[in-house]
Amino acid sequence: METNELYLQVFREMLSKQDIRVTFPTLEGVDINKLMDSIYYRALNRIKGYIQDDSLSDPECFRKIEQVICTLEDLGSSGGGRHDF
């Protein structure tokens, strides 16, 4: 075993026993209601719904994937050359 590998193993073990605290000191004034109403959140929520729908057949799934691409395009994100069909 190389010294670096041993070092990483010991370091990982040490870190695994530490408390983790995440803070965002410059994140202030976030209005959760505004976020939930934002067009981006609604678009992501629609996309998630398409992906999680296990009841779809393959053709239906294809149509939902098409809806995902169209949703992105509605937000100004190009589907690229693969969506020129």
C-alpha positions as CSV (number, residue, x, y, z in Angstrom):
1,M,0.0,0.0,0.0
2,E,1.4,3.4,-0.9
3,T,1.8,6.0,1.7
4,N,-0.8,8.3,0.0
5,E,-3.4,5.5,0.1
6,L,-2.8,4.9,3.8
7,Y,-3.0,8.7,4.4
8,L,-6.3,8.9,2.6
9,Q,-7.7,6.0,4.5
10,V,-6.8,7.5,7.9
11,F,-8.0,10.9,6.8
12,R,-11.4,9.5,5.6
13,E,-11.8,7.6,8.9
14,M,-11.0,10.7,10.9
15,L,-13.5,12.8,8.8
16,S,-16.2,10.2,9.1
17,K,-16.4,10.8,12.9
18,Q,-16.7,14.5,12.6
19,D,-19.9,16.6,12.8
20,I,-20.8,18.4,9.6
21,R,-22.3,21.9,9.5
22,V,-23.1,23.7,6.3
23,T,-23.7,27.4,6.3
24,F,-24.3,30.0,3.7
25,P,-23.3,33.2,5.3
26,T,-24.0,35.4,2.3
27,L,-27.4,33.8,1.5
28,E,-29.9,36.3,2.9
29,G,-33.4,37.2,2.2
30,V,-34.4,34.2,0.2
31,D,-38.2,34.2,-0.1
32,I,-39.2,30.5,-0.3
33,N,-42.6,31.4,-1.7
34,K,-41.0,33.3,-4.6
35,L,-38.7,30.4,-5.3
36,M,-41.6,27.9,-5.4
37,D,-43.5,30.2,-7.7
38,S,-40.6,30.7,-10.0
39,I,-40.8,29.5,-13.6
40,Y,-37.6,27.4,-13.0
41,Y,-39.0,25.6,-10.1
42,R,-42.2,24.8,-11.9
43,A,-40.3,23.6,-14.9
44,L,-38.1,21.3,-12.8
45,N,-41.2,20.0,-11.0
46,R,-42.8,19.1,-14.4
47,I,-39.7,17.4,-15.6
48,K,-39.5,15.4,-12.4
49,G,-43.1,14.3,-12.8
50,Y,-42.4,13.0,-16.3
51,I,-39.3,11.0,-15.2
52,Q,-41.1,9.5,-12.2
53,D,-44.2,8.2,-14.1
54,D,-43.6,4.5,-14.1
55,S,-47.0,3.9,-15.7
56,L,-45.9,5.1,-19.2
57,S,-45.3,2.7,-22.1
58,D,-42.2,3.3,-24.3
59,P,-44.1,5.5,-26.8
60,E,-45.7,7.5,-24.0
61,C,-42.3,7.9,-22.3
62,F,-40.8,9.1,-25.6
63,R,-43.5,11.8,-25.7
64,K,-42.8,12.8,-22.1
65,I,-39.1,13.1,-23.0
66,E,-40.1,15.3,-25.8
67,Q,-42.1,17.4,-23.3
68,V,-38.9,17.8,-21.2
69,I,-37.0,19.1,-24.2
70,C,-39.8,21.5,-25.1
71,T,-40.0,22.7,-21.4
72,L,-36.2,23.5,-21.6
73,E,-36.7,25.2,-24.9
74,D,-39.5,27.2,-23.5
75,L,-37.0,28.5,-20.9
76,G,-34.5,29.4,-23.7
77,S,-32.4,26.3,-23.4
78,S,-31.7,24.9,-26.9
79,G,-32.3,21.2,-27.5
80,G,-29.4,21.3,-29.9
81,G,-29.1,19.4,-33.1
82,R,-30.5,16.2,-31.6
83,H,-33.9,17.9,-31.4
84,D,-34.1,18.8,-35.1
85,F,-36.5,16.0,-36.0
